[in-house]
Every structure is written in structure tokens, then in C-alpha cells.
Amino acid sequence: MDIIDSHHHIWRQADLKWLLGPMQPRIFGDYEPIRRDYPIEEFLADIRSSNVVKSVYVQANWPNDQFEDEVRWVQETADRTGWPMGIVGFADMTAPDVRPQLERLSAYPAMRGIRQQFHWHENPLYRFAANPSLAEDPIVQNNIRKLADYSWTFDLQLFSGQMKPAVALVEACPDVTFILQHAGMHEDLSDEGWEEWRSGMRALAEKPNIVTKLSGFGTFVHRVDARLISQIVNETVDMFGASRCMFGSNFPIEKIWDSYESLAQAHISAARVLGEAAMQEIFHDTAARIYRI
């Protein structure tokens, strides 16, 4: 089966805020093994045995004022090597008018969407956004609506407790396709945590203009956990349908604890019970359609 990796990164250490300076605590643990350049050549070596035929690069937190430099570098990489086939860049949706940023990025043919991470958590270690309510901000909503003019997606990253308020954002931008990152970043594996995650996921799944990414499931457990992957994959597909789910590796983050082949095989094994048609959607067709690659 051909696979599209809908979520990976390549990077140059010198350009990444979170790789510079002293080691900082991160939700994915000790990242010393990847605190270096991760070029496309290494990614291609990592996927060699996994039948990946296309991929999408997702922004990797360069300094905000270098948002175009990041996309330019990835586009040059794509022009040189043929990989990746799509780029999700960064633009600041809290700006009074994001249009000038979008216009600059529109010059790059592989551009397919924007990600700005909205996830906020009571635990400071898990916190990224300045506040928990960016999705409800009228300025943010107005800026995200403008993505429709470019046929670009918005990669939506938030935690379970932010999902129901985010429904208002999805409703406010009916012509934009939202891609829920990492199936909602499920981090609380208690019974109460599972119920909050399910409730938020159901609320989002009711909206026709949102799909979800099956990725990043090792973020909080720091391993490839086949049982956890299976549960999240099967419950998410039950809520969204296979045609609204897509596989992503989140590499090289998950390279901290395992190989690409092991990660891919765990997802394939989890989805196998859903049947061949569902697997074709999850591992290829959804990403091909949504990211137009």
C-alpha cells in the first residue's frame, strides 16, 4: 500500500527557536538525539522501507519573522529533490490583517496551508499559545477565513478542553478546511480524560469542514504504544470516518524513541481491522485530496 506522510518536518538547527540555547523541557522529553540538522536526505533514508510515496512538510517553529524564509527553504528543497510535495507554513493569525503574509507565501507553488499552534494547557510544560482562547478571537477567525481565497487549509492544534470552543472557529470559516492535528493531542489517559477527549472530538466531527490527522501519539508517552495507537485510531475513525482521517509521522520527533518503519507498522496494524478501503483513505487518499498532492 502506498503511503502519504501528511505531517513531518525537516530542519536546520540554526533556524529553530526551540533547538537553540540551553535544553528546555519539552512535552516529548529529551530531544538531544534530534538537536541537529534533519535534512530531507535523512528523512528519505528513514522512510525507505515504508513505501511512502508523497509527503507534506508542516512548519517547525522558525522565528515568526522568518516565516517566509522557512517556506522558501523548504520550496528550494522540494525543487532540488522532489520532496516534500506540499508545504504547510506559518502566518500570524493574530495580526490585524494577515493578508500581506499570505501574499508573500503565495509565491511558493508547494504551499498548501497554514499552521499556527493554538494549544494551551494548565500545565506550563504543555503550553504553547499565549492564551487558551485564540480560536474564539474574532480577529483570528477573520484572518483564517482569508485562507479560502488561496484554497489553503488550516492545521488546527489544540487540546481536548479547547475543542468545543473551537467549534465556533470552524463554523465561522465554512469555506476553509481545518485539519485537526494529532487527533486532538490526547494527553490525559485517565477515564475522565478519555471522556473529555471523546466529547470534544464528537463536537468537531459534526462539522463537515474538518478532518483529522492520525499522528503524534507518542508525544506524551514517549514510545510507539501499539495499544494506545489502536484505540485512538479506531475511535477517531468511528467519529470522523476514514475519508476524514489521514496518517502522519510527526518525524523526526518520534525518531527520538523508535524507527519510522516501527511507527508506520503500528498505525497500519491498528487500521487493518477497518478494512482495505478504509486503509486506502487513511494512508493515501485523504491526504492526497485535502493537501492536493
C-alpha positions in Angstrom: 0.0 0.0 0.0 1.3 3.4 -1.0 1.5 5.8 2.0 1.4 9.6 2.1 3.0 11.1 5.2 0.9 14.1 5.9 3.0 15.5 8.7 6.7 15.6 9.0 9.5 18.2 9.5 12.9 18.8 8.1 15.1 21.4 9.6 18.3 23.3 10.0 19.2 23.6 13.7 20.3 27.2 13.3 16.8 28.3 12.3 14.8 26.7 15.0 14.0 28.6 18.2 13.5 25.5 20.3 16.7 23.9 19.3 18.9 26.9 20.2 20.5 27.7 23.5 20.2 25.6 26.7 18.0 22.5 26.6 14.4 23.4 27.5 11.8 20.9 28.9 9.5 19.7 26.1 6.4 17.6 26.0 8.2 14.9 24.0 11.0 14.6 26.6 14.8 14.6 26.0 15.3 15.7 22.4 19.1 15.7 22.4 19.2 13.0 19.7 17.4 15.3 17.2 19.0 18.6 18.3 20.8 18.9 15.0 20.1 19.3 11.3 17.4 16.9 10.0 17.7 17.3 6.2 15.4 15.8 3.5 18.1 13.2 2.7 17.8 11.7 6.2 14.0 11.7 6.1 14.2 9.8 2.7 16.5 7.3 4.3 14.1 6.9 7.3 11.1 6.2 5.0 13.0 3.9 2.6 11.4 0.6 3.8 7.9 2.0 4.4 6.5 2.6 0.9 6.0 6.3 1.4 5.3 7.9 -2.0 4.5 11.5 -1.0 4.8 13.8 2.0 3.7 17.1 3.5 6.1 19.4 5.5 4.5 21.2 8.4 6.0 24.3 9.8 8.6 23.8 12.5 8.6 27.0 14.6 11.2 29.1 12.9 11.3 32.6 14.4 8.0 34.2 13.4 9.6 37.0 11.5 11.3 34.3 9.3 8.1 32.7 8.2 8.8 33.3 4.6 12.4 32.1 4.9 11.2 28.8 6.2 8.8 28.2 3.3 11.5 29.4 0.8 14.0 26.9 2.1 11.5 24.1 2.0 10.4 25.0 -1.5 14.1 25.1 -2.6 14.4 21.6 -1.1 11.4 20.4 -3.0 12.6 21.9 -6.2 16.0 20.2 -5.7 14.8 16.7 -4.6 11.1 16.4 -5.4 10.3 16.1 -1.7 8.1 17.3 0.0 5.1 17.6 -2.3 3.2 20.1 -0.1 4.2 22.7 2.5 2.2 24.0 5.5 3.8 27.3 6.5 3.3 29.7 9.3 1.4 33.0 9.4 0.4 35.0 12.4 -3.4 34.9 12.6 -3.4 37.3 15.5 -2.1 40.1 13.3 -4.7 42.9 12.5 -4.6 41.7 8.8 -2.8 38.5 7.8 -3.2 39.2 4.1 0.3 40.6 3.5 1.8 37.5 5.0 -0.3 35.2 2.9 0.5 37.2 -0.3 4.2 36.6 0.4 3.7 32.9 0.9 1.5 32.6 -2.2 4.6 32.9 -4.4 5.7 29.3 -3.4 3.9 26.7 -5.5 4.1 23.9 -2.9 2.2 25.9 -0.4 -1.0 24.1 0.8 -1.9 25.6 4.2 -1.0 27.3 7.4 -0.4 26.1 10.9 -0.4 28.3 14.0 -0.4 26.3 17.2 -3.2 27.3 19.5 -2.7 24.6 22.1 -2.8 25.9 25.7 -2.8 23.8 28.9 -2.9 24.4 32.6 0.4 22.5 32.8 3.1 25.1 31.7 5.1 22.3 30.1 2.3 21.6 27.7 1.5 25.2 27.0 2.3 26.9 23.7 -0.2 29.6 22.9 -0.4 32.9 24.8 -3.9 32.1 25.9 -6.4 29.3 25.6 -9.0 31.1 23.6 -7.3 32.1 20.3 -9.8 30.1 18.3 -12.6 32.3 19.7 -10.9 35.6 18.8 -12.8 37.5 16.0 -9.5 38.8 14.5 -8.2 35.2 14.3 -11.4 34.0 12.8 -11.4 36.8 10.2 -7.8 36.1 9.2 -8.4 32.3 8.9 -11.4 33.0 6.6 -8.9 34.6 4.2 -7.3 31.2 3.6 -10.2 30.2 1.4 -9.0 32.8 -1.2 -5.9 30.7 -1.7 -7.5 27.3 -1.3 -5.3 26.7 1.7 -6.1 24.6 4.8 -5.6 25.5 8.4 -3.9 22.9 10.6 -5.6 23.3 14.0 -3.6 22.3 17.0 -5.3 22.3 20.5 -6.1 20.1 23.5 -9.3 18.4 24.4 -10.5 21.2 26.7 -10.3 23.7 23.8 -12.2 21.6 21.3 -15.8 22.7 22.0 -14.9 26.4 21.9 -13.0 25.8 18.7 -16.3 24.7 17.0 -17.1 28.4 16.7 -13.9 28.9 14.6 -14.8 26.0 12.3 -18.3 27.3 11.9 -17.0 30.9 11.2 -14.9 29.7 8.3 -17.1 27.4 6.3 -15.0 27.7 3.2 -11.8 26.6 4.9 -10.8 23.0 5.5 -9.5 22.5 9.0 -7.1 19.7 9.8 -7.1 18.7 13.5 -3.5 17.9 14.5 -2.6 14.7 16.2 -6.3 13.7 16.7 -6.6 16.4 19.4 -3.3 15.8 21.3 -4.9 13.3 23.7 -2.7 13.6 26.8 -4.9 12.7 29.8 -5.3 8.9 29.7 -7.5 8.8 32.8 -11.1 7.8 32.4 -12.1 11.4 32.8 -9.5 12.4 30.2 -10.8 9.9 27.7 -14.4 11.2 28.1 -13.4 14.8 27.7 -11.4 13.9 24.5 -14.3 11.9 23.1 -16.8 14.7 23.8 -14.6 17.3 22.1 -13.8 15.1 19.1 -17.5 14.4 18.6 -18.4 18.1 18.6 -15.7 18.8 16.0 -16.6 15.8 13.9 -20.1 17.1 13.4 -18.7 19.9 11.3 -18.2 18.9 7.6 -15.2 21.2 7.0 -12.8 19.5 9.4 -10.7 16.4 9.1 -8.1 14.9 11.5 -4.6 13.7 11.4 -3.6 10.3 13.0 -0.2 11.4 14.2 1.9 12.3 17.3 0.5 9.6 19.5 3.9 9.1 21.1 4.2 12.7 22.2 3.1 12.2 25.8 4.1 8.6 26.4 7.4 8.8 24.6 7.2 5.5 22.8 5.4 3.7 20.0 2.5 2.3 22.0 0.6 -0.1 19.8 -2.4 -0.4 22.1 -2.8 3.4 22.5 -2.4 3.9 18.8 -5.0 1.3 18.1 -7.5 2.8 20.4 -7.1 6.3 19.2 -7.1 5.3 15.5 -10.3 3.2 15.8 -12.2 5.7 18.0 -11.2 8.6 15.8 -12.2 6.8 12.6 -15.5 5.8 14.2 -16.2 9.5 14.8 -14.9 11.1 11.7 -15.0 8.3 9.1 -11.9 7.1 7.2 -12.4 9.7 4.4 -11.7 12.4 7.0 -8.6 10.8 8.6 -5.0 10.8 7.4 -1.8 9.3 8.7 1.2 11.5 9.7 4.5 10.5 11.2 5.5 13.7 13.1 9.1 12.7 12.2 11.7 13.3 13.4 10.1 13.9 16.8 9.0 10.3 17.1 12.5 9.2 15.9 13.6 10.0 19.5 12.1 6.7 20.6 11.7 4.5 17.5 12.1 3.9 13.8 9.9 5.2 11.0 9.1 1.6 10.0 8.0 0.7 13.5 5.8 3.7 13.8 4.2 3.2 10.4 3.6 -0.5 11.0 1.9 0.2 14.4 -0.6 2.5 12.6 -1.1 0.0 9.8 -1.8 -2.8 12.2 -4.2 -0.5 14.1 -6.2 0.3 11.0 -6.2 -3.2 9.4 -9.4 -4.2 11.3 -11.2 -1.3 9.4 -10.7 -3.0 6.0 -8.7 -2.2 2.9 -11.0 0.6 1.7 -10.6 2.5 5.0 -6.8 1.9 5.0 -6.6 3.4 1.5 -8.3 6.5 2.7 -6.3 6.8 5.9 -2.8 6.2 4.4 -3.2 7.8 1.0 -6.5 9.2 -0.4 -7.5 11.6 2.4 -4.1 13.4 2.4 -3.9 13.4 -1.4 -7.3 15.1 -1.6 -7.0 17.5 1.2 -3.5 18.7 0.5 -3.9 18.4 -3.3 -0.8 16.3 -3.9 
